[in-house]
């Protein structure tokens, strides 16, 4: 009863994190620990989780924490993928039975002599649109080459992918020019009076680099003007009328006739004569250079292609316009089985299946808790005190994160000394001194130490990491590769938690580097960044007495 009378109320919450006290265990905990209170009626609905570290490949890391070896709460350790696929970004290409991926290519025009492929290219040019009142039309002429090894012998038909050999052509829209050679674009708009009005902008003398702020002239119909008042009278409904519909007093007003013409923004008359020019194409790099005949072209339909011999070129031989088979002088679109390009799906008589092609830009930060390579759980849950321990990994299934629930490592109840212990997880990749990732072996090992620093349990499990959509393999050449690919996550659930001395160490360098260390000396911690409450030693002792 004396202990109950010493009860000391604090701001310690009924749920959530706070700094508390437990019995000190030499080498394990100093007695000041982190505690997480749960709803006693629904403990399975309460949990706290954090990412201890973001790490890269190869793995060489250690995670330590101290908890009671037998507990009512669960401790869950995860090695997860740091990123997930944004499927809206992923290209999906067919793969044939020989493992070759086939890429779809849009069709294109060719010059009549088949020396250039002509491909349309959209250009988001705001200056051009403001000046010309339409999008910029671009055609890229890509050379078609036949000799790729320089031996003067034709090897097939290939698109020259070198940027410096491509030629950009731009269509100059129809326009007018004045006697000085200035180029003018037209724009029809409804003016403030609701009339459809023509505006003509002076773009300067270089149509490829138009002046979007050039002077704008407005087309004006002929009219009479009262030279005393400045009132204008335009022909409307069979008579000359001002803006209010009034007709002039011809006998008393001094009227001047002004013929049709152009005015500037200051309503000043501008005397200018225009000549019409139709649209035409120019070489963007040399406006005076000769251009292909865009009115006499051939068309190649879209096609699948694959660089089967890995020479960085795709031979177009077998496509309709490149010696493809004919039937009554018409293309059959049936390329030969051994060719690198063909119009029809599965043209090489193989079994084609669609497969995603991943690239680094397809990934985003992971929010999927099931993208784990290792999941381990120990402790009880639902008010059941135990030291049960389970370790799960993935099945060797490369197509997705396939959790191998059937081949877990399980340590049944009764192995521990039922006191505070230190758990030590190591995640280590053995590269076997080769650059071949297929030779790498990654192992997760758990050691549990007592207060005498003696290992009382050791368990190891080889991990399968080679999931096709796992992000770690795409970060190798990035500057921050050492922090991309994996997260080490810790989750506490299903009971009132006690934990101390969380530490993460990177062992990959010449000297170990501590990435994180949490000793729960204050209310805020890695699980709870806000300032939290703290219980007093008296409160901790009193609760123990009441539970007894």
Secondary structure per residue as TSV (DSSP state, phi and psi in degrees):
chain	resnum	aa	ss	phi	psi
A	1	X	-	360.0	-31.7
A	2	X	H	-63.7	-35.5
A	3	X	H	-67.5	-38.6
A	4	X	H	-64.2	-37.6
A	5	X	H	-68.4	-18.3
A	6	X	T	-88.3	10.9
A	7	X	-	-56.3	134.2
A	8	X	-	-123.2	114.0
A	9	X	-	-78.0	137.2
A	10	X	-	-132.8	-171.1
A	11	X	S	-88.0	11.7
A	12	X	-	-56.0	127.1
A	13	X	-	-78.8	159.2
A	14	X	S	-76.3	-24.7
A	15	X	S	-135.4	148.4
A	16	X	E	104.1	-175.8
A	17	X	E	-85.1	145.5
A	18	X	E	-159.2	159.7
A	19	X	E	-85.3	128.6
A	20	X	E	-134.5	-170.9
A	21	X	E	-127.9	146.0
A	22	X	-	-141.4	170.4
A	23	X	-	-65.4	133.9
A	24	X	-	-67.3	137.7
A	25	X	B	-127.7	117.9
A	26	X	T	-53.9	130.5
A	27	X	T	76.7	-4.0
A	28	X	T	-118.7	-54.5
A	29	X	B	-152.1	146.4
A	30	X	-	-86.2	0.3
A	31	X	S	100.1	-20.2
A	32	X	E	-95.1	113.9
A	33	X	E	-129.8	169.5
A	34	X	E	-89.1	135.6
A	35	X	E	-127.5	146.3
A	36	X	E	-130.8	112.6
A	37	X	E	-88.3	140.8
A	38	X	-	-119.6	165.3
A	39	X	-	-67.4	113.6
A	40	X	T	-61.8	-27.7
A	41	X	T	-80.4	-28.0
A	42	X	S	-134.5	61.2
A	43	X	G	-65.0	-26.7
A	44	X	G	-72.9	-9.8
A	45	X	G	-93.5	-1.1
A	46	X	-	-112.0	135.3
A	47	X	E	-158.4	163.5
A	48	X	E	-141.5	131.9
A	49	X	E	-138.0	147.8
A	50	X	E	-150.5	156.0
A	51	X	E	-89.7	118.4
A	52	X	E	-76.3	-37.2
A	53	X	E	-162.8	149.2
A	54	X	E	-102.8	122.8
A	55	X	E	-133.1	162.6
A	56	X	-	-116.4	-174.8
A	57	X	S	-101.0	143.2
A	58	X	S	-76.5	155.0
A	59	X	-	-80.7	137.7
A	60	X	E	-158.7	68.7
A	61	X	E	-134.8	153.7
A	62	X	E	-129.4	136.3
A	63	X	E	-121.7	129.3
A	64	X	E	-126.8	147.1
A	65	X	E	-160.5	156.9
A	66	X	E	-117.6	129.3
A	67	X	E	-148.7	165.3
A	68	X	E	-61.8	136.1
A	69	X	S	-67.7	-24.9
A	70	X	S	-125.6	124.5
A	71	X	B	-149.8	164.3
A	72	X	S	-83.7	-20.8
A	73	X	S	-96.1	162.0
A	74	X	E	-104.4	140.7
A	75	X	E	-112.0	127.6
A	76	X	E	-123.2	125.4
A	77	X	E	-108.2	134.7
A	78	X	E	-129.2	141.5
A	79	X	E	-111.7	109.6
A	80	X	E	-115.6	163.6
A	81	X	E	-71.6	134.9
A	82	X	S	-76.9	-19.6
A	83	X	E	-135.8	162.0
A	84	X	E	-131.1	164.7
A	85	X	E	-79.4	132.9
A	86	X	-	-94.5	98.0
A	87	X	G	-64.1	-20.0
A	88	X	G	-67.7	-17.6
A	89	X	G	-95.3	-9.0
A	90	X	-	-84.9	133.4
A	91	X	E	-84.8	137.6
A	92	X	E	-117.5	117.3
A	93	X	E	-117.2	147.6
A	94	X	E	-72.4	144.7
A	95	X	E	-119.1	130.3
A	96	X	-	-87.1	179.2
A	97	X	T	-69.1	-12.8
A	98	X	T	-96.2	4.7
A	99	X	S	86.0	11.3
A	100	X	-	-88.0	133.9
A	101	X	E	-92.3	139.4
A	102	X	E	-115.4	130.7
A	103	X	E	-105.7	135.4
A	104	X	E	-81.1	135.8
A	105	X	E	-122.7	133.3
A	106	X	-	-68.7	153.9
A	107	X	-	-68.7	167.5
A	108	X	E	-153.6	161.3
A	109	X	E	-84.6	158.3
A	110	X	E	-129.7	149.2
A	111	X	E	-64.7	157.1
A	112	X	T	-58.2	-32.1
A	113	X	T	-87.7	3.7
A	114	X	S	60.3	29.8
A	115	X	S	-89.7	-20.4
A	116	X	E	-137.4	140.0
A	117	X	E	-91.9	135.4
A	118	X	E	-111.0	116.4
A	119	X	E	-121.2	131.5
A	120	X	E	-71.9	144.1
A	121	X	E	-137.5	123.6
A	122	X	E	-78.8	138.7
A	123	X	E	-124.5	119.3
A	124	X	-	-88.6	82.2
A	125	X	-	-115.4	101.8
A	126	X	H	-68.7	-34.4
A	127	X	H	-65.1	-44.6
A	128	X	H	-60.7	-44.7
A	129	X	H	-64.7	-41.4
A	130	X	H	-63.8	-34.6
A	131	X	H	-81.7	-46.5
A	132	X	H	-97.7	-10.0
A	133	X	S	64.0	31.0
A	134	X	S	-164.7	163.4
A	135	X	-	-68.8	155.5
A	136	X	E	-82.4	121.3
A	137	X	E	-95.0	125.3
A	138	X	E	-127.7	138.0
A	139	X	E	-123.3	130.1
A	140	X	E	-102.9	122.8
A	141	X	E	-93.4	116.9
A	142	X	E	-109.6	120.4
A	143	X	E	-59.7	143.3
A	144	X	E	-105.0	118.7
A	145	X	E	-112.4	156.2
A	146	X	S	-119.3	-21.4
A	147	X	-	-114.1	109.1
A	148	X	S	-102.9	-9.7
A	149	X	S	-113.2	4.6
A	150	X	S	74.8	18.4
A	151	X	S	-99.7	12.3
A	152	X	S	63.9	20.1
A	153	X	S	-117.5	132.5
A	154	X	-	-65.5	130.1
A	155	X	-	-105.0	-10.3
A	156	X	-	144.5	-152.8
A	157	X	-	-123.2	127.0
A	158	X	E	-138.6	142.6
A	159	X	E	-81.8	128.1
A	160	X	-	-77.3	112.0
A	161	X	-	-88.0	-3.7
A	162	X	-	-66.3	122.1
A	163	X	G	-60.1	-35.5
A	164	X	G	-68.7	-15.5
A	165	X	G	-97.5	-5.2
A	166	X	-	-84.2	146.9
A	167	X	E	-120.0	129.1
A	168	X	E	-99.0	129.5
A	169	X	E	-116.2	139.2
A	170	X	E	-120.5	137.3
A	171	X	E	-87.5	121.5
A	172	X	E	-84.2	119.0
A	173	X	-	-64.7	164.7
A	174	X	-	-57.6	151.0
A	175	X	E	-164.9	-177.6
A	176	X	E	-120.4	156.4
A	177	X	E	-129.8	149.4
A	178	X	-	-97.6	-178.7
A	179	X	T	-65.0	-22.4
A	180	X	T	-88.0	-3.4
A	181	X	-	92.8	6.5
A	182	X	-	-71.3	141.4
A	183	X	E	-98.3	137.3
A	184	X	E	-126.2	135.0
A	185	X	E	-103.2	154.6
A	186	X	E	-109.6	147.5
A	187	X	E	-145.5	124.7
A	188	X	E	-96.8	129.5
A	189	X	E	-142.6	159.6
A	190	X	E	-88.4	122.3
A	191	X	-	-80.6	-176.3
A	192	X	T	-64.2	-19.3
A	193	X	T	-92.9	5.6
A	194	X	S	80.3	13.5
A	195	X	-	-97.6	143.4
A	196	X	E	-76.0	115.8
A	197	X	E	-122.7	140.9
A	198	X	E	-93.6	126.3
A	199	X	E	-113.4	135.3
A	200	X	E	-124.9	118.4
A	201	X	E	-101.1	136.4
A	202	X	E	-80.9	112.7
A	203	X	E	-94.4	0.0
A	204	X	E	90.8	-167.9
A	205	X	S	-100.2	-3.2
A	206	X	-	-113.7	101.3
A	207	X	G	-66.2	-21.8
A	208	X	G	-77.4	-21.6
A	209	X	G	-128.0	68.0
A	210	X	-	-70.0	149.8
A	211	X	-	-88.1	105.5
A	212	X	T	-69.7	-16.2
A	213	X	T	-106.4	17.1
A	214	X	-	-63.1	161.3
A	215	X	-	-60.7	139.2
A	216	X	E	-108.3	125.7
A	217	X	E	-102.2	146.4
A	218	X	E	-114.9	131.1
A	219	X	E	-73.8	129.4
A	220	X	E	-125.0	139.1
A	221	X	-	-73.4	166.3
A	222	X	-	-68.0	156.0
A	223	X	E	-161.4	166.1
A	224	X	E	-104.6	146.7
A	225	X	E	-129.3	133.9
A	226	X	E	-75.1	114.0
A	227	X	T	-72.0	-12.6
A	228	X	T	-89.2	-40.6
A	229	X	T	-105.2	-17.4
A	230	X	-	80.6	3.9
A	231	X	-	-69.1	133.4
A	232	X	E	-100.4	145.2
A	233	X	E	-126.3	119.3
A	234	X	E	-108.0	154.1
A	235	X	E	-70.5	123.2
A	236	X	E	-157.3	126.4
A	237	X	T	52.9	49.5
A	238	X	T	78.6	10.2
A	239	X	E	-158.3	169.8
A	240	X	E	-87.4	124.1
A	241	X	E	-135.3	148.8
A	242	X	-	-84.0	-173.8
A	243	X	T	-67.8	-17.2
A	244	X	T	-95.9	2.8
A	245	X	S	89.7	4.0
A	246	X	-	-79.9	142.9
A	247	X	B	-95.6	155.0
A	248	X	-	-75.2	157.2
A	249	X	-	-94.4	93.5
A	250	X	T	-61.8	-29.3
A	251	X	T	-79.9	-22.2
A	252	X	T	-114.1	-19.5
A	253	X	S	-96.7	142.8
A	254	X	-	-87.4	95.9
A	255	X	E	-101.6	141.5
A	256	X	E	-125.1	130.5
A	257	X	E	-85.2	130.2
A	258	X	E	-118.5	117.1
A	259	X	-	-71.8	169.5
A	260	X	S	-53.1	145.2
A	261	X	E	178.5	-153.4
A	262	X	E	-126.4	144.5
A	263	X	E	-130.2	151.3
A	264	X	-	-88.7	-174.5
A	265	X	T	-66.3	-16.8
A	266	X	T	-93.5	13.4
A	267	X	S	61.8	28.1
A	268	X	-	-96.1	140.3
A	269	X	E	-67.0	134.2
A	270	X	E	-121.8	123.1
A	271	X	-	-91.2	111.5
A	272	X	-	-150.6	143.7
A	273	X	-	-115.7	140.5
A	274	X	-	-120.1	147.8
A	275	X	E	-116.8	143.6
A	276	X	E	-81.4	140.6
A	277	X	E	-130.0	130.1
A	278	X	-	-77.0	167.6
A	279	X	-	-70.7	154.0
A	280	X	E	-158.1	163.3
A	281	X	E	-101.7	145.8
A	282	X	E	-136.4	153.6
A	283	X	E	-73.2	121.4
A	284	X	S	-62.1	-31.3
A	285	X	S	-83.7	-23.4
A	286	X	-	-149.7	99.1
A	287	X	T	-64.5	-19.8
A	288	X	T	-96.7	-0.5
A	289	X	S	-73.4	155.0
A	290	X	-	-66.0	151.3
A	291	X	-	-125.4	156.5
A	292	X	-	-65.3	163.8
A	293	X	-	-83.2	97.9
A	294	X	T	-74.4	-7.7
A	295	X	T	-93.8	-1.4
A	296	X	S	-135.0	82.9
A	297	X	E	-128.1	163.1
A	298	X	E	-105.9	165.4
A	299	X	E	-129.7	130.2
A	300	X	E	-105.1	123.3
A	301	X	-	-65.4	163.2
A	302	X	-	-60.9	158.3
A	303	X	E	-156.7	161.6
A	304	X	E	-95.0	145.1
A	305	X	E	-144.9	154.2
A	306	X	-	-153.4	135.3
A	307	X	-	-81.5	81.7
A	308	X	T	-64.9	-34.8
A	309	X	T	-98.8	8.3
A	310	X	-	54.5	41.1
A	311	X	S	-102.1	11.0
A	312	X	S	69.6	13.2
A	313	X	-	-128.5	149.9
A	314	X	-	-115.4	119.7
A	315	X	-	-78.4	122.2
A	316	X	-	-86.8	0.6
A	317	X	T	-54.7	131.8
A	318	X	T	106.6	-17.1
A	319	X	S	-72.9	162.9
A	320	X	T	-50.2	-50.2
A	321	X	T	-86.6	3.2
A	322	X	T	-129.2	65.0
A	323	X	T	65.4	27.3
A	324	X	-	-69.8	159.1
A	325	X	-	-63.8	145.2
A	326	X	E	-117.6	156.8
A	327	X	E	-138.4	108.5
A	328	X	T	55.0	47.5
A	329	X	T	66.7	10.2
A	330	X	E	-113.5	143.7
A	331	X	E	-64.7	139.2
A	332	X	-	-91.9	-13.0
A	333	X	-	56.6	33.7
A	334	X	-	-121.5	84.7
A	335	X	-	-66.6	156.2
A	336	X	-	-69.8	154.8
A	337	X	T	-60.7	-33.6
A	338	X	T	-88.7	2.5
A	339	X	-	-78.4	163.0
A	340	X	S	-92.8	-1.3
A	341	X	E	-147.9	142.1
A	342	X	E	-160.4	144.8
A	343	X	S	-73.2	-33.9
A	344	X	S	-92.9	142.9
A	345	X	T	-61.8	130.7
A	346	X	T	69.4	27.3
A	347	X	T	-62.1	-22.7
A	348	X	T	-88.4	17.1
A	349	X	S	64.5	16.3
A	350	X	-	-91.2	169.9
A	351	X	-	-89.1	108.4
A	352	X	-	-98.3	136.2
A	353	X	E	-131.6	144.1
A	354	X	E	-77.3	131.7
A	355	X	E	-135.6	141.0
A	356	X	E	-73.6	145.8
A	357	X	E	-113.2	110.9
A	358	X	-	-93.1	146.3
A	359	X	-	-140.1	163.6
A	360	X	G	-56.8	-37.8
A	361	X	G	-68.2	-10.2
A	362	X	G	-78.7	-11.1
A	363	X	E	-97.4	148.9
A	364	X	E	-137.4	167.4
A	365	X	E	-57.4	136.7
A	366	X	-	-72.5	131.5
A	367	X	-	-122.7	4.6
A	368	X	-	-97.3	108.3
A	369	X	T	-67.3	-14.6
A	370	X	T	-88.9	0.7
A	371	X	-	-86.3	64.9
A	372	X	E	-114.9	150.3
A	373	X	E	-98.6	-26.6
A	374	X	E	-142.2	137.7
A	375	X	E	-136.1	123.8
A	376	X	E	-128.3	143.9
A	377	X	E	-138.5	133.7
A	378	X	E	-142.3	155.1
A	379	X	E	105.2	-169.4
A	380	X	-	-97.0	-104.2
A	381	X	B	116.3	145.3
A	382	X	T	56.0	41.2
A	383	X	T	65.3	25.0
A	384	X	B	-109.2	111.3
A	385	X	-	-81.5	125.5
A	386	X	B	-161.7	166.0
A	387	X	-	-116.2	23.5
A	388	X	-	-55.4	145.2
A	389	X	E	-143.4	130.6
A	390	X	E	-130.7	139.5
A	391	X	E	-128.4	123.9
A	392	X	E	-119.2	151.2
A	393	X	E	-137.4	-164.2
A	394	X	E	-99.5	149.2
A	395	X	-	-70.7	155.9
A	396	X	S	-78.8	64.9
A	397	X	-	-119.2	107.1
A	398	X	T	-75.5	-12.0
A	399	X	T	-82.6	-21.4
A	400	X	S	-162.2	175.5
A	401	X	-	-78.8	91.7
A	402	X	-	-100.0	105.8
A	403	X	E	-74.5	126.1
A	404	X	E	-91.9	85.0
A	405	X	E	-75.4	-19.3
A	406	X	E	-84.6	-20.1
A	407	X	E	-117.7	41.0
A	408	X	E	-74.1	155.6
A	409	X	E	-89.4	124.9
A	410	X	E	-125.2	128.5
A	411	X	E	-111.4	112.0
A	412	X	-	-70.9	174.4
A	413	X	T	-65.3	143.6
A	414	X	T	105.9	3.3
A	415	X	-	-80.2	-23.4
A	416	X	S	-91.7	172.8
A	417	X	-	-92.9	7.3
A	418	X	S	54.4	48.7
A	419	X	S	-144.8	177.9
A	420	X	E	-63.1	134.7
A	421	X	E	-138.6	168.1
A	422	X	E	-108.4	121.9
A	423	X	E	-91.6	134.8
A	424	X	E	-131.6	112.8
A	425	X	E	-101.2	134.4
A	426	X	E	-122.6	139.0
A	427	X	E	-122.5	108.6
A	428	X	E	-130.2	130.4
A	429	X	E	-102.4	122.5
A	430	X	E	-95.2	110.9
A	431	X	-	-82.8	-5.0
A	432	X	T	54.8	28.2
A	433	X	T	55.9	34.8
A	434	X	-	-129.8	163.6
A	435	X	S	-94.0	2.2
A	436	X	-	-88.5	114.1
A	437	X	G	-61.8	-24.7
A	438	X	G	-66.4	-19.6
A	439	X	G	-87.9	-9.0
A	440	X	-	-73.0	144.7
A	441	X	E	-131.2	123.9
A	442	X	E	-111.0	130.4
A	443	X	E	-126.7	136.4
A	444	X	E	-102.4	130.3
A	445	X	E	-127.4	134.0
A	446	X	E	-111.5	126.8
A	447	X	E	-119.9	134.0
A	448	X	E	-113.8	126.1
A	449	X	E	-114.0	142.9
A	450	X	-	-90.7	-172.0
A	451	X	T	-68.3	-16.4
A	452	X	T	-92.5	11.4
A	453	X	S	61.3	31.2
A	454	X	-	-100.1	136.8
A	455	X	E	-75.3	120.8
A	456	X	E	-104.6	-5.9
A	457	X	E	-160.2	133.5
A	458	X	E	-135.4	126.4
A	459	X	E	-135.0	141.7
A	460	X	E	-134.1	148.7
A	461	X	E	-147.4	127.5
A	462	X	E	-74.4	136.9
A	463	X	E	-104.6	143.0
A	464	X	-	-98.4	116.7
A	465	X	-	-109.9	-11.4
A	466	X	-	-83.0	50.0
A	467	X	-	-77.9	132.3
A	468	X	T	-56.7	-36.2
A	469	X	T	-97.1	10.4
A	470	X	-	-70.3	138.3
A	471	X	G	-79.1	-21.7
A	472	X	G	-58.1	-32.8
A	473	X	G	-75.6	-9.6
A	474	X	G	-98.7	-4.0
A	475	X	-	-100.0	-1.5
A	476	X	T	-55.1	-38.1
A	477	X	T	-97.4	8.4
A	478	X	S	-88.6	154.8
A	479	X	T	-62.5	-37.6
A	480	X	T	-102.2	35.4
A	481	X	G	-60.6	-27.5
A	482	X	G	-70.6	-10.6
A	483	X	G	-119.4	14.5
A	484	X	S	-127.5	136.7
A	485	X	S	129.8	-40.2
A	486	X	E	-141.4	154.9
A	487	X	E	-125.2	141.8
A	488	X	E	-100.7	111.7
A	489	X	E	-117.6	144.0
A	490	X	E	-126.2	130.9
A	491	X	E	-127.6	136.2
A	492	X	E	-121.3	131.1
A	493	X	E	-154.0	163.3
A	494	X	S	61.3	44.4
A	495	X	S	156.2	166.4
A	496	X	-	-71.8	121.8
A	497	X	E	-94.1	145.6
A	498	X	E	-133.8	128.0
A	499	X	E	-152.7	152.3
A	500	X	E	-151.4	159.9
A	501	X	E	51.6	61.4
A	502	X	E	-83.9	133.3
A	503	X	E	-147.8	137.0
A	504	X	E	-123.1	130.9
A	505	X	E	-127.5	133.5
A	506	X	E	-92.2	116.9
A	507	X	-	-102.6	12.8
A	508	X	S	-80.6	-20.6
A	509	X	S	-89.4	-178.1
A	510	X	S	-63.4	-36.3
A	511	X	S	-118.5	142.7
A	512	X	-	-62.9	143.2
A	513	X	E	-121.0	123.3
A	514	X	E	-79.9	117.3
A	515	X	E	-88.1	-27.6
A	516	X	E	-157.4	142.6
A	517	X	E	-147.6	122.3
A	518	X	E	-125.0	118.1
A	519	X	-	-111.8	0.8
A	520	X	-	56.7	46.3
A	521	X	-	-86.2	-11.2
A	522	X	S	-139.9	174.7
A	523	X	S	-63.9	-40.7
A	524	X	-	-74.8	145.5
A	525	X	-	-154.4	-177.1
A	526	X	S	-66.6	-20.6
A	527	X	S	-87.4	-29.0
A	528	X	-	-138.6	99.6
A	529	X	-	-77.0	-18.5
A	530	X	S	-77.7	155.4
A	531	X	-	-64.8	129.0
A	532	X	-	-113.7	169.0
A	533	X	E	-75.2	171.1
A	534	X	E	-140.1	140.9
A	535	X	-	-93.0	159.1
A	536	X	-	-91.6	159.3
A	537	X	H	-55.8	-36.8
A	538	X	H	-63.5	-39.7
A	539	X	H	-63.9	-44.2
A	540	X	H	-61.0	-44.1
A	541	X	H	-66.2	-41.3
A	542	X	H	-62.3	-39.2
A	543	X	H	-65.7	-39.1
A	544	X	H	-61.9	-38.8
A	545	X	H	-66.2	-41.8
A	546	X	H	-64.1	-41.5
A	547	X	H	-64.0	-31.6
A	548	X	-	-69.2	360.0
